[in-house]
Amino acid sequence: MKTVVVGISGGVDSAVSAYLLKQQGYNVIGLFMVNWEESDDSGVCSSETDYEDVKRVCNAIGIPYYTVNYSKQYYDKVFTYFLEQYKKGNTPNPDVLCNREVKFGPFLDFARKIGADYIATGHYAKKQEIDGKYYLLKAFDKNKDQSYFLNQLSQDQLKSVLFPLADIEKTQVREIAEQLGLSNAHKKDSTGICFIGERNFRKFLKNFIPAKRGEIKTLDGKVVGTHDGVMYYTLGQRRGLGVGGQKDGGSGRWFVVDKDVQKNILYVTQGEDDSLYSNGLISGKFNFIPCKTDKTEFDCYAKFRYRQPDQKVHVKVVNDHVELRFYSPQRAVTCGQYVVLYDGEYCLGGAEIEEVLK
């Protein structure tokens, strides 16, 4: 009997994943990973609350469980980088890094040390082996597909992981949990950045990056307000700018279109201005799945943020990065986020966006 260690978060997806694997004949062990230690705005430590859910569901399923603390690894490998990117004016995606550096890093090491054959997660994604190479595919439930967040996985990591939710829908997952009488059957899905949760993001960030007030300007140089720090805003943002009701201004909404970190200026425009759109991008080091393509140029589809419909692009591979040209101008493509390429159901890999081409 093969052994699999399942990352149990306290949520319904990981709980049902563990149950399905046990039904398939695996020796299943639950592992609760503490990646962030801090109370939320109400004084509650979310990891403690989640761990109580973990204990209840593991006991209900009938599997042993352990807890490990990876908060130092998370801080060193994910959160430090997250802060560096924000200081540069970029908008990072720590969930992608967390998967590569923690959930499929120390987690996989732990599983191997106790002699497990596989690890498993509650991600909605699929893998396929062809001639000894491992491919990452979209999940059956396209509304929940999370292949975007797994774009940095290596062949060794993909080889070692099982995705029990690859071929079922979220509604089925909740139905299974309900039938089993699991306490988290109707637990709300977690949203927001993993370690912040649903707290006020700007308030959280101010604890680590001091506020620095500056001017909000239009692209032609007109001052229309002040900001608390350019790092607190992202391209395309329209809420929380505080620049409405300008004298002699139009009636359209205001949007963030650019940030000058050196001069501490936030640039905005009124209405869906062309400056919000771009025609291409240049990525950082690209992680190809399963391996680097022999083609130097090709067409495929891309996502520049999670849940975005696939967009047709032309790709040029240059050394270890890619240059993309969009067939249709794209709105608010943001440095620090990830561009992820797809060929139909297959995820070809991804990379951080380093430069946006207007």
Secondary structure, DSSP 8 states (H G I E B T S, - for coil): --EEEEE--SSHHHHHHHHHHHHTT-EEEEEEEE----B-TTS-BHHHHHHHHHHHHHHHHT--EEEEE-HHHHIIIIIHHHHHHHHTT----HHHHHIIIIITTHHHHHHHHTT-SEEE---S-EEEEETTEEEEE--S-TTT--GGGGTT--HHHHHHEE-TTTTS-HHHHHHHHHHHT-TTTT-----SSTTTTTS-HHHHHHTTS----EEEEETTS-EEEEES-GGG--TT--SS----S-TT--SS-EEEEEEETTTTEEEEEESS-GGGEEEEEEESS-EESSS--S-SEEEEEEESSTT---EEEEEEEETTEEEEEEEEEEE---TTSEEEEEETTEEEEEEEEEEEE-
